[in-house]
């Protein structure tokens, strides 16, 4: 039996590449690279991002191919920060091979990834996303007929202690100090301020307070019950394949019924663009994307309201949204349109087909958020059966 002391030795100063223990690479990332290389992904993004790079100025920037592959790693690995992505790239040989960084090259640090993200505008990111959707459509991995929408809150990169008044710009502690002095406490201590704060109602209203560093962030209660500055990310997912069709960023203090129409509209435009693209590139082939666009919407109880169902019905989209329990009997006077939409949705949800769609929503959409919030370093890996950029497995 060997011991640890027996293995102690001075490492060689130089190690030949052929002597290094290099793994074969993760089969998912190997296959994904084959697909991206075969479709000319690097040439596409380099041409798209050429205007953001100077010809000869400063140190070499992060190439677009490596940058967008790094974002893919963040999604597939469930990494929420650029520091986490940079750490995974430096730690994993298979991910080095995926992004195309040799062993004698250093991986990008988090500041380089962040600087590149700020350099490339949002519209360019959307164009890359549309390119990926086209890739999915070509491989019959996006039908566009049945869509499910769900949302989650994401903690913003801003601290609650930094919030300021919208009208005066006062910090929260300064505001409490003013209230304490107005109540007769000349030199309030921290305990006095804390006691005064506990007695106040609606202490952090979004109508009164904002973050000075992130104007779009809103004070919201997270799923664990804590209160943070946050954003709301809403995803539209194809229920036939699990592919993400559209993503919108909403204010965290808005309800689901107030944001569903925007996300549904974005998904509808994405599907319509794919239909036009398919008709232009493959006019003789049988359509792979539903030419009628989105026909059915599946969501959870948070999206149920008479007004929202009526508005979605006007878009000629059938809804399958479970109904919340209502205390007492609802009164429909003057709301015949909402009544009809609610009753029709209720009938569809109770049917066998509706129940099957709701189970499918739990399989695809809930799993999508599980991947997105998976802790860094988790052993669970994306599928290896060819479903690229998809949450299905």
N, C-alpha and C positions, 0 to 999 in steps of 0.2 A: 504494500500500500504506500502510495506517495504521500508526502506531507507538503504543507504550504512552504515550509522552509526549504525543502528540496527544489521547489520551483522558483525560488527567488534568484534572480540573475540580473545583470546589467543589460538593458536593452541595447540593440545595435543602433548606431547613429543613423545609418542608411538601411532602408529595407526595400528590396526590389518589389516592383508591382506584382510580379508573378508569384512572389512568396506571401502575399497578403491573403488573408482569409476573407474573400469576397463572396457573398451569397448570390443566389441566382436572381434575386429581385422578386417583389411581390407580383403574382400573376395578374392581378387586377391592373396595377399600374403599367406593367409590361404591355398588356393588351390595349390599354387606353392610349399609351404612347404610339402603338402601331396604328391605331385609328387616326389619331391626331396628325401623325406624320404622313399617313396616306392621303389625308384630305388637305395637306398644305397649311396646317394651322399656324406654324411659325411665320411663314411668308405672309399670311393674311394679317396677323396682328402686328408684324413689323411694318408693313405698309400703312396700316391704320394708325399706328402710333409714331410714325416718322416725324411728324410736326412737333412732337413734344420733346425731341432730343436735339441737342446742338451738335454740329459736325465735329468741332474740335474745341472743347471748352471743359476744363476740369477733369476729374477722374472719370473713367468709363462708367456709364450708367447700367442699371439692371435691365437686361434685355427683356422685351415684352413677353417672349415665350416663357422665360423663367418666372417672370412676375405673375402671369395669369395661371401658370401651373402651380405656383405657390398658393394662390387663392383657392384653387381646386383642392389642394392638400388640406387647407384650413377647413373646407366644407366636409370633405370625406372623413377627416380625422376628428371632426368635432372640436376644432381649436378656435377659440373666440378672440385671440389677440395675435398681433403681429410678432410679439416676443415669443409666443408659443410656436408659431409657424417657423420662425428663425431657429428656435431650439431643435425642433423636429428635423429640419433640414440638416443641421449640423450633426445630429445624433444618428441619423439613419442612412446607411449605404444605399438601400433600395430607392429611397426618395431622392438621393443625390443623382442616381441613374435616371430617375423619372424626369427631373427638371433639366438634366444635361450638364451637371457640374462634375468635372473630373476630380479625382482624389487629390491631385496636387493643387487644386484651386480652393479658395476659401468660399464658404457659403455666405449669402447676404445676411447682414444683421438686421435687426428690427427697424432701425432708423432708415436704412436703405429701402426696405419694403414700404414703410410709411411714406417716405418722400416720393417714391414712385406712384403710390396711390393718390397722393395729393396732386401730382404732376399731370396724371391722365384724367381727363374730365369724365363726368358721369355719362355723357352721351356715348363716349367711346366704349365704356364698360357695357352699356346697353347693346351696342352693335355687336360686341363679342358674344353676349348672351343670346342675341338673335341668331348669330351664326351657329351656335351650339344647338339651338332649337331646330334650325334647318338640318343639321346633322342627324338629329333624332328623327325628324320627319322622313328623311331619306331612308332610314332603316326601319320604318314602320313602328317606331317606338313612341309616337305621339299621335293620338287619334283626335283629340280636341272636341269630343262630343260630350263627355261627362266630366265635369270639373268639380273639385272639392276645394273649399276655402277654409283656412284656419289661421289663427294669429297667435303670437306670443309676445311677451314684453321682454325687451333687452335692456339691461342696465347701461345707461349712458356713461361716457367718460367724463363725468362731472360730479363733484361732491355736493351733498345736501348742505354742508356747512358754508358753501360759497354762494348760496342763493341771495339775490338782492331784490328790493322792492321795484316793481315796474314803474311806479310813479316818481319816486324820489331817488332810487339807486342805493338806498340804505342797506347795509348788511343786516342779517337777521339778529345778530347780537346787539347791534346798534339800535335797531328798532325796539327790541325788548328793554334795553336800557332807558330809552325815551319813555316807554310805557310805565316803567317802574318809577321814574322820577315824577311823572305826571300823577302817579298814585300816592306820592308822598314819601317815597324812599329816596333819600338824597344820594347815598353812595351804595347802590345795590351790589350785593355779592353774587357769585355764580349760583349759589343756592337760592337766592332770592329770584334770580332770573329763571331758574329751572322751575321753581314753584309757580311763578307767574305764568310761565309757558304752559304748564299742565292745566291751568284753569281756563285757558283760552280755547274757543271752539274754532274749528276750521283754520288751524294754525298755518297751514301751507297751501293756500288756494292758488291754483294756477292762474287765476285772474289777477292776483296780487303779486306773485313771486315768479322769478325766472332765474335761469342760470346765466351768468355773464359770459361764460365761455362756450356754451352750447344753447343757442337761442331756441332750437327746435325741441329740446328735451322738456319733458313734463314730469311733475311730481306724480308718482303712481305707486300703487301697492303691488308688490311682486307676488308670485305664487307661494312663496314661503312666508308671506305675511309681513315682510319688512317693507319699508317705504324708501324709495330711491328716485332719483332722476332717471327717466327711462324713455325709450322709444318703443313703438309697436310695429313689429314686422308681420305683414300679412302675406301668405303664400297661396297661390292658386295651383293646384296639382291635378294632373290628368289621372283620372281614376282607372283608366284602362292600362296604363303603363307605370304610373308613379312619377312621371317626369314633371319637374317644376316648370310651369308655363309662364307665370308672372309673379313678381314680388313687388310689393309697395311698402313704403315706410310711412307710418301714420303717427299722429300725436298719441301718446300713451294714455291720455285722459279721454279719448273718444271711444264710444262703445262700438261693438262689432256691427250693429245694425246701421251705424253712421258711416262705416268705411267699406262695407261689402260692395257697394256699387262701383266704387273707383277700381277696386281690385278686379272685379268681374269685367269691367270695361277694358282694363289693360290686358286681361287674358283673352277677351274677345278680339281685340286688335291684333294680338300676337297670333292667334289662330287664323284670322283673316289674312294676315301677311303670309303665313305658311301656305294657305290655300292658293293665293296668287302666285307665290313662288313655285309651287308644284305645277300649276297650270302653265307657267312660262317655261320651266325647265323640262317637264315631262308631260307634254300635252297628250301623248298617245297612251300613256300608262293609266292603269286604274288608280283613282285617287286613294292615297293612304291617310290623308287628313280629312276629317269630315267637312264636306263642302258646304253644309248648312251651318257651320260654326257651332258654338256652344249651345246645346239643347237642354242640358240638365245640370242643376247645381245642388251639391250635397254639402251640408254644414252641420254644426252642433247647435245646441239650444240657445247659445248666446246670440245667434243670428236671427232668431225668431221674433218677429213683430209684424202686426198687421200692415203697417205702412211699408216696411221693407219688402214683405211678400208681394204686396200690390205693385210696387215699383219694378220688382224683378219680373213679375208676370207680364207687365207692359213691354218688357224686352223680349217676350216670347221664349222665356226660359222656364222650364218646369223645376220646381223646388222640392227638395226632400230634406226638410229641416224639422227635427223633433220639436214638439211644442212644450213650452214651459207650463207648469201647473199654475192655473189662475185661481186666486181666492174669490169665491162667489161666481156669479154669472156675468158674462160680458154683455155689454149693451152696444148694439151695432147701429143705432139711429144715426143716419147721415153718413154711414161708413159701409155702404153695401159692397163697394169694390173690395175693401179690406176683408169683409166677411166672406166673400166668395173665394178670395185668394187663400185665406186661412183654412176654410173647409176643404178646398181642393188639395192643399198641401197635406192636411191631416189624413185624408183618404189615401193619398199616395204613400205616405210614411207607413201606414198600417198594412199596406199590401206586401206580398211576398217579395216583389221586385225592390220595393223601397227598403225593406229590411236588409236585403242582400247588399244594396248600395251603401247603407250605413255601416255594415260590417266591413265592407271594402274600404270605406273611409278610415275606419280604425286601423286597418292593416297598412295602408299607404301613407296617410297624412300624419297620423300620430307617430308612425315610425320615422317620418321625415324629421319631426322636431326632436325625436330621440337621438337621431344622428347628429343634428345640429347642436345639441347640448351635451353630447357625449364628452366625458372628461378626456383631456389630452393623455395619450399613452394607452388608451383602452385597446384591448386586443381585438375587439370586434372590427371586422374589415368590410369594405363594400363588396358588392357581388362580383363574381368572376365569370358570369355567364353571358357577358356582352352587353349588359344594360349599363351603358355609360351615362353619367349625369342623371341618374335615376335613383330614387329611394326604394324602388321595389327590389325584392330578392326572392 
